[in-house]
Amino acid sequence: MARPLVLLTLLLLAGAGRAQRAVISWAYGPFGTPGDAAFVVEDGRIYQSCGPYGSRGPCLYVFDRDQVFHSADAFGQRGQGAFTLEGDRFLRCSGPFCTRGSCTLLLERNKVFRADGAFCNKQEGAFVIEEGTVFLADGAFASKSDAILQVRGEVPMIALLAILAGL
């Protein structure tokens, strides 16, 4: 009788150590009607989704707390640097040590602006993030437009910014 209980406990503990899986789907219209899965974020990796329900496809990016790297292969080996996060600035980087480059996105609360140059000169609005939905933004004040992504699960901001920088 004790043996099945021990086996069940071990299975539960093994599952508790796994990282959370989040699925990012395409979204449509002003209300964010969810579409097919686009990306899967799991274990510090961003995968392309295969199929409408979020099956993991090839790995696109590998990320840690403040750096994003291109994946060297479909399984998620760390390759060359792609982006780095410095406060509210999201910058391109290059090389194996993620050498800082020009600015690409600037985060202001829930609004994301395109940015340019080494000093992150703010351009026009790109995206608005609201309660798990990412909307396109228009103009200098980032006025909310149609939805493009729907987030299901916990996604670190650095992973979401890497996806948005690629759009």
C-alpha positions, 0 to 999 in steps of 0.5 A, spaced: 500 500 500 505 504 501 509 503 495 503 506 490 503 512 495 511 513 494 511 513 487 505 518 486 509 523 491 515 522 487 511 523 480 508 529 483 515 532 486 518 531 479 513 535 476 513 540 481 521 542 478 519 543 471 518 550 469 512 553 467 510 553 460 506 559 456 503 559 450 503 565 445 497 565 440 496 570 434 490 574 436 485 578 431 481 584 432 480 590 437 478 585 442 483 580 441 480 574 439 485 568 440 487 564 434 492 559 433 499 558 437 505 562 435 510 561 440 511 556 446 516 559 452 519 554 456 525 553 460 528 559 458 527 558 451 522 561 446 520 555 441 516 556 434 509 553 435 507 547 431 500 546 430 494 550 433 494 548 440 502 549 441 506 543 440 513 545 441 517 546 434 524 548 433 527 553 438 528 560 436 531 564 442 535 562 449 534 567 454 536 568 461 535 574 466 537 580 461 540 577 455 537 573 449 541 569 444 539 566 438 538 558 438 544 555 435 540 549 433 533 546 433 534 544 440 536 550 444 543 550 444 545 557 446 548 561 439 550 568 438 547 574 442 541 577 439 538 582 445 540 585 451 535 588 456 538 594 460 532 597 465 527 599 460 531 599 454 531 593 449 538 593 445 540 589 439 547 585 441 552 581 437 557 575 438 558 570 443 558 575 449 552 579 447 556 585 445 551 591 446 549 594 440 543 599 438 537 600 441 531 597 438 525 597 443 523 602 449 518 600 454 514 605 458 509 602 463 505 598 458 507 601 452 512 599 447 516 604 443 520 603 437 527 606 439 533 608 435 541 609 436 546 608 442 542 613 446 535 610 445 532 615 441 524 614 442 520 613 435 513 612 435 509 607 438 509 600 437 505 595 442 501 596 448 501 590 453 494 589 457 492 583 461 495 578 457 494 581 450 499 585 445 496 590 441 499 594 435 500 601 437 499 608 433 503 614 433 507 618 438 502 617 444 502 609 442 494 609 441 492 602 442 489 599 435 488 591 433 490 585 437 496 581 435 498 576 440 494 573 446 499 570 452 497 564 456 501 563 462 507 567 465 512 569 460 518 573 462 518 580 459 525 579 456 522 573 452 516 577 450 520 583 448 524 578 444 518 576 440 516 583 439 522 585 436 522 580 431 515 582 429 
